[in-house]
């Protein structure tokens, strides 16, 4: 079955960096993938997407600060987050993504908590 395991989150000061990883299994990985995040009391939102060929898209709020990448052999997608802001605090999830940036799988992983605070 589909399995998505996120890791790499943690507590970081504003301006700091984190790299998130998402290990995927149970489906053909060479499809577009995305990172999503959800803060308490807020809707889950799309952060970034990447196609199997490496084409990327980013939410305006993270453009220039975050970089999404993938390793199709390891079946892992990454999110390098630089210049982190308190507004980036959320639980981050990965999922396959449609061309319109919507999640494909209904089963989400546990996510990984990112907290940006002094």
C-alpha positions in Angstrom: 0.0 0.0 0.0 0.9 3.6 -0.3 3.4 4.7 2.4 4.8 8.2 2.8 7.2 8.8 5.6 8.3 12.4 6.3 11.3 13.3 8.4 13.7 16.1 9.1 11.6 18.6 10.9 12.5 20.3 14.1 12.9 23.5 16.0 14.8 26.2 14.3 15.4 30.0 14.8 14.1 32.5 12.2 16.6 32.7 9.4 17.7 29.1 9.9 17.4 26.1 7.6 16.0 22.6 7.6 15.9 19.8 5.0 12.9 17.6 5.0 12.8 14.1 3.4 9.9 12.0 2.3 10.4 8.3 1.7 7.8 6.9 -0.6 6.7 3.4 -1.4 3.7 1.4 -2.7 3.2 3.3 -5.9 5.0 4.2 -9.1 7.2 7.0 -7.8 7.9 8.6 -11.2 4.9 10.9 -10.9 4.7 14.5 -9.7 5.2 14.9 -6.0 4.3 17.7 -3.7 5.0 19.1 -0.3 2.0 20.4 1.7 1.8 22.0 5.1 -0.8 22.7 7.7 -0.7 25.0 10.7 -3.2 24.5 13.6 -6.5 26.0 12.7 -5.6 26.4 9.1 -6.3 24.6 5.9 -3.6 22.4 4.4 -1.8 24.3 1.7 0.5 23.4 -1.2 4.1 24.4 -0.7 5.9 23.0 -3.7 5.6 20.4 -6.5 8.1 18.6 -8.6 7.6 16.4 -11.7 9.5 13.3 -12.5 11.6 15.3 -14.8 12.5 17.9 -12.2 10.2 20.7 -13.2 9.2 22.7 -10.0 6.5 25.0 -8.8 6.4 26.9 -5.5 3.9 28.8 -3.5 4.6 32.5 -3.6 5.2 32.5 0.2 8.2 30.2 -0.1 9.6 31.1 -3.6 13.2 31.9 -3.4 13.6 30.3 0.0 12.6 26.7 -0.5 13.9 24.2 -3.0 12.2 20.9 -3.8 14.1 18.0 -5.3 13.8 14.3 -5.8 15.8 11.1 -6.1 13.9 8.7 -8.3 16.2 5.8 -7.4 15.8 6.2 -3.7 12.1 7.1 -4.1 12.6 10.1 -1.9 11.6 13.7 -2.3 13.3 16.5 -0.4 12.4 20.1 0.6 15.3 22.3 1.4 14.0 25.2 3.5 16.2 28.3 4.0 15.6 31.7 5.5 12.8 30.2 7.6 10.2 32.5 9.1 7.8 32.0 12.0 5.0 31.8 9.4 6.6 28.6 8.1 5.7 26.8 11.3 3.4 23.9 10.4 3.3 20.2 10.0 4.8 19.3 6.6 3.5 16.4 4.5 4.3 14.9 1.2 2.0 13.4 -1.3 1.7 12.8 -5.0 0.3 16.0 -6.7 -1.9 16.6 -9.6 -1.1 19.2 -12.3 -3.2 21.7 -10.4 -1.4 21.1 -7.1 -3.9 18.9 -5.4 -3.0 15.8 -3.4 -3.5 12.4 -5.1 -3.6 10.0 -2.2 -6.2 10.2 0.5 -3.9 8.5 3.0 -1.4 10.9 4.5 1.7 10.2 6.4 2.3 11.4 9.9 4.0 14.5 8.6 7.0 16.2 10.3 6.7 19.2 12.5 8.6 22.4 11.6 8.7 25.1 14.3 10.4 28.4 13.6 10.7 30.4 16.7 13.2 32.4 18.8 
